Amino acid sequence: MLERDFPILEFDEERNAFIRPENIIKPIDIAEKCVLCFFSEAIEKMINKYPYKIITHFKAESLSFPVYELDYKGEKIVLIQAGVGAPIAAAQIEELTAFGCKKYIACGSCGVLQKEIAVGHLIIPITAVRDEGTSYHYVKPSREICGNMNVVKTIENIMEKRKVPYIKAKTWTTDAFYRETPLKIQRRKKEGCVTVEMETSAYMAVAQYNNVEFGQILYAGDNLGGDIWDSRNYNSRTEIRELVLEIALDSCIAL
């Protein structure tokens, strides 16, 4: 490991960390396909619609999320509430992989840097600018990280089959949503970022590290592309959030 001016750049390729999930978590009888969903109300509706059981829990110091096994359209699939922010995003992939999951789709919302993108429009991230800290502990430092294009294609196929409009885009992953300054927004727009969120680059990095498949579906939420911030009441779009979860489940089955 080379010494750098900034600790975040001191990448260590040693895989034998002091704490690894596979050393403290025993594999269980679990489906290999998993959807991580940020929308608690959409999850609640889904488990009221399809048979399910709780097979374990993801626990952190301040939260505990049930890990559901859903009988969805004749196939068992894992469904869990996704945690906000890169560190917990990485931890969930780590621990679910230790349990036995191998294929992931995450679904959530994002800010948009182009005001022309309507609230609710669906977006598939294909590249992420790594403006968070977690990913630098999983893959070597770089400005961007690329997603799994095979998974992207699977998601595209589902959206096209359902005739749902979408775009593929570069996203800006940041740890600090209260520090999305006008200058940073302009710089990210110039390098091609269309959206901003808090997990994608970390998801991509930890998936690469663990050699598992990962893809993501976002819907356009608040607008950061105008002169002032506009929430556009994005988190009240219940029908869109339920649709995104359905597409994520369909895409995960197709992997």
DOBAFI-735242 format. One line per field, with one value per residue (C-alpha): residue number from 1; residue in one letter; x, y, z. Coordinates in Angstrom, 3 decimals, padded with zeros to 6 digits. Each point is the difference from the previous one (the first is absolute). Example, Ala and Ser with C-alpha at 12.3 -4.5 7.8 and 13.67 -1.06 7.14 Angstrom:
BEGIN
seq: [1/2] .
type: [A/S] .
X: [012.300/001.370] .
Y: [-004.500/003.440] .
Z: [007.800/-000.660] .
***
This chain:
BEGIN
seq: [1/2/3/4/5/6/7/8/9/10/11/12/13/14/15/16/17/18/19/20/21/22/23/24/25/26/27/28/29/30/31/32/33/34/35/36/37/38/39/40/41/42/43/44/45/46/47/48/49/50/51/52/53/54/55/56/57/58/59/60/61/62/63/64/65/66/67/68/69/70/71/72/73/74/75/76/77/78/79/80/81/82/83/84/85/86/87/88/89/90/91/92/93/94/95/96/97/98/99/100/101/102/103/104/105/106/107/108/109/110/111/112/113/114/115/116/117/118/119/120/121/122/123/124/125/126/127/128/129/130/131/132/133/134/135/136/137/138/139/140/141/142/143/144/145/146/147/148/149/150/151/152/153/154/155/156/157/158/159/160/161/162/163/164/165/166/167/168/169/170/171/172/173/174/175/176/177/178/179/180/181/182/183/184/185/186/187/188/189/190/191/192/193/194/195/196/197/198/199/200/201/202/203/204/205/206/207/208/209/210/211/212/213/214/215/216/217/218/219/220/221/222/223/224/225/226/227/228/229/230/231/232/233/234/235/236/237/238/239/240/241/242/243/244/245/246/247/248/249/250/251/252/253/254/255] .
type: [M/L/E/R/D/F/P/I/L/E/F/D/E/E/R/N/A/F/I/R/P/E/N/I/I/K/P/I/D/I/A/E/K/C/V/L/C/F/F/S/E/A/I/E/K/M/I/N/K/Y/P/Y/K/I/I/T/H/F/K/A/E/S/L/S/F/P/V/Y/E/L/D/Y/K/G/E/K/I/V/L/I/Q/A/G/V/G/A/P/I/A/A/A/Q/I/E/E/L/T/A/F/G/C/K/K/Y/I/A/C/G/S/C/G/V/L/Q/K/E/I/A/V/G/H/L/I/I/P/I/T/A/V/R/D/E/G/T/S/Y/H/Y/V/K/P/S/R/E/I/C/G/N/M/N/V/V/K/T/I/E/N/I/M/E/K/R/K/V/P/Y/I/K/A/K/T/W/T/T/D/A/F/Y/R/E/T/P/L/K/I/Q/R/R/K/K/E/G/C/V/T/V/E/M/E/T/S/A/Y/M/A/V/A/Q/Y/N/N/V/E/F/G/Q/I/L/Y/A/G/D/N/L/G/G/D/I/W/D/S/R/N/Y/N/S/R/T/E/I/R/E/L/V/L/E/I/A/L/D/S/C/I/A/L] .
X: [000.000/001.511/-000.059/-001.981/-000.656/-003.641/-000.995/-002.955/002.463/001.978/-001.653/000.997/-000.470/000.240/-003.296/000.567/-001.547/-000.367/-003.775/-001.550/-003.681/000.826/001.922/-002.894/-003.106/-000.984/-001.681/-003.708/-002.640/-000.634/-000.876/002.963/-001.997/-000.603/-001.718/001.005/-002.808/000.081/-003.800/-001.445/-003.611/000.589/001.550/-003.007/-002.372/002.064/000.039/-003.755/-000.417/002.340/000.778/003.133/001.953/002.682/003.167/002.443/000.719/002.608/001.043/002.062/000.482/-003.047/-002.262/-001.250/-001.477/-001.893/001.331/-003.083/-000.155/-002.768/-001.804/-000.212/-001.547/001.001/003.601/001.544/001.753/001.516/-001.381/001.467/-000.291/003.090/001.943/000.902/003.645/003.042/001.272/-003.273/-000.541/003.334/-000.679/-003.307/001.577/002.842/-002.253/-002.656/002.783/001.313/-003.503/-000.034/-001.415/001.826/-002.132/-001.288/-002.241/-000.369/-002.832/-000.302/-000.313/002.541/000.431/000.281/002.490/-002.017/-003.342/-001.431/-000.159/-003.538/-000.607/-000.590/001.995/001.997/003.780/002.519/003.419/002.811/002.922/000.500/002.308/001.531/-000.549/-000.448/002.467/-001.130/000.837/003.688/000.369/-001.243/001.541/003.028/-000.443/-001.516/-002.310/-002.764/-001.176/-002.008/-003.009/-000.637/-001.239/-001.516/-002.260/-000.733/-001.151/-002.245/-001.673/-000.384/-001.721/-002.545/-000.718/-000.403/-002.290/-002.154/000.260/001.361/002.085/003.506/003.463/003.467/002.243/003.116/-000.755/001.775/000.241/000.652/000.120/-001.248/-003.355/000.192/003.225/-001.260/001.190/-000.687/003.660/000.090/-003.265/001.350/003.207/-001.869/-002.289/003.021/001.422/-003.287/-001.841/-003.763/-000.981/001.221/-000.502/001.896/000.634/000.616/003.803/000.274/-002.480/001.983/003.327/-001.048/-001.740/003.211/002.023/-002.292/-000.394/-003.789/-002.420/-001.520/-002.224/-002.158/-003.194/-000.629/-002.890/000.496/-000.796/000.987/001.416/003.459/000.249/-001.733/000.791/-001.470/-000.556/-003.410/-001.103/-002.850/-001.649/001.869/-000.398/-003.794/-000.055/-001.386/-000.990/003.430/001.760/-002.118/000.659/003.767/-000.069/-001.980/002.497/002.871/-001.561/-000.677/003.558/001.490/-001.957/001.355/003.654] .
Y: [000.000/003.302/002.973/002.898/003.610/-000.861/-003.164/-000.688/-000.734/-002.599/-003.044/-003.336/-003.096/-002.336/-001.886/-001.401/002.839/-000.365/-000.309/-001.667/-000.999/-003.529/-000.539/000.966/-000.811/-003.542/-000.627/-000.739/-001.410/003.189/000.902/001.204/002.914/003.079/003.372/002.888/002.567/003.442/000.324/-001.469/000.566/-001.845/-002.912/-000.101/-000.169/-002.738/-002.266/000.477/-001.126/-003.015/-002.826/000.622/-000.970/001.762/-002.061/002.210/003.641/002.530/001.683/003.095/002.007/002.198/-002.106/-003.457/-000.874/-003.254/-002.079/-001.258/-003.011/000.828/-002.546/002.302/-001.322/-003.526/000.763/000.632/003.337/001.885/003.470/002.427/003.668/001.772/002.224/003.568/000.860/-001.760/-001.749/-001.783/-000.738/-001.813/-001.797/-001.349/-001.467/-001.424/-001.723/-001.187/-001.512/-001.804/-001.381/-001.294/002.655/000.494/002.227/003.441/002.754/003.186/002.443/003.526/003.655/002.662/003.701/001.184/002.551/000.693/001.665/-001.333/-003.505/-000.399/-001.205/-003.745/-000.675/-003.221/-000.073/-002.840/001.043/-001.353/001.996/001.796/002.805/-001.147/003.001/-002.184/-001.854/-003.609/-001.123/000.936/-002.871/-002.542/000.961/002.076/003.778/001.368/002.857/-002.252/-003.579/-001.912/-002.190/-003.532/000.406/-003.482/000.960/003.362/-001.841/-002.261/003.030/001.618/-003.103/000.073/003.711/-000.400/-002.976/002.086/003.035/002.208/003.005/000.200/001.391/-001.336/002.487/000.882/000.761/001.995/-001.866/002.259/-000.461/003.481/001.092/003.270/000.833/-000.217/003.518/001.899/-000.302/-003.755/-000.449/001.900/-002.060/-003.278/001.091/000.852/-003.487/-001.533/-000.763/-000.052/-001.061/000.218/-002.509/-001.551/-003.702/-001.021/000.136/-001.900/-002.636/-000.455/-000.244/-002.505/-002.110/-000.102/-000.861/-002.896/-001.136/000.235/001.510/003.406/002.473/002.936/001.815/003.592/002.346/003.733/001.821/003.480/002.503/001.521/001.266/003.342/003.213/-001.333/-003.456/-001.494/-003.089/-000.582/-002.005/-002.994/-002.240/000.143/-001.733/-003.259/-001.543/000.644/-001.489/-003.136/-000.274/000.330/-002.817/-002.231/000.648/-000.732/-003.319/-000.945/000.944/-001.980/-003.098/000.388/000.025] .
Z: [000.000/-001.105/002.360/-001.453/000.923/000.694/001.939/-002.293/-002.819/001.968/-001.536/001.536/-002.176/003.010/000.188/003.477/002.009/003.760/-000.373/-003.025/-000.259/-001.145/003.248/002.269/-002.073/-000.851/-003.383/000.241/-002.322/-001.953/-003.579/-002.057/-001.470/002.130/-000.372/002.232/000.084/001.619/000.126/003.193/-001.076/-003.299/001.875/002.335/-002.959/-001.663/003.057/000.331/-003.607/-000.164/002.437/002.027/003.073/002.021/-000.214/001.930/000.832/-001.055/003.232/000.652/003.184/-000.584/-002.233/-000.855/-003.393/-000.645/-002.861/-001.828/-002.266/-002.444/-002.157/-003.014/-003.211/000.870/000.935/003.383/000.260/002.928/000.766/002.522/000.945/-001.338/002.374/-000.957/-000.642/-001.403/003.179/000.737/-003.698/-000.069/003.288/-001.267/-003.137/002.099/002.520/-002.442/-002.124/003.068/000.573/-003.585/-002.352/-003.308/-002.236/000.982/-001.261/002.046/-000.578/001.301/-000.916/-000.926/-000.550/-003.577/-001.289/-003.142/000.710/-003.262/001.496/001.320/003.527/-000.087/-003.164/000.360/-000.183/-000.160/001.358/-002.144/001.405/003.313/001.095/003.285/002.264/003.088/002.192/000.188/-003.541/000.472/002.462/-002.563/-003.351/-000.946/-000.075/-003.200/-000.822/-001.299/000.257/-002.593/000.602/-001.207/-003.563/-000.127/002.906/-001.636/-003.125/002.059/001.590/-003.424/-001.344/002.814/-000.470/-003.725/000.475/002.347/-002.345/002.784/-001.174/001.480/-000.525/000.800/001.746/001.946/003.635/002.694/003.303/002.975/003.762/000.814/-001.424/001.918/-001.879/-003.571/-000.764/-003.264/-001.031/000.598/-001.852/-003.005/-000.002/000.186/-002.821/-002.164/000.478/-001.048/003.226/-000.369/003.528/003.580/002.810/002.931/-000.689/-003.615/-000.207/003.285/-001.177/-003.205/001.824/002.649/-002.645/-002.043/003.096/000.877/-003.620/000.093/-002.515/000.695/-001.795/001.001/-000.956/001.067/-000.543/-000.464/003.211/001.111/-002.479/000.471/-003.560/000.433/001.810/003.251/001.421/-000.726/001.929/-002.500/002.812/-001.390/003.034/-000.211/-003.420/001.350/-003.334/-001.499/003.017/-000.201/-003.744/000.536/002.554/-002.371/-002.806/002.383/001.004/-003.635/-000.956/002.857/-000.991/-003.555/001.104] .
***
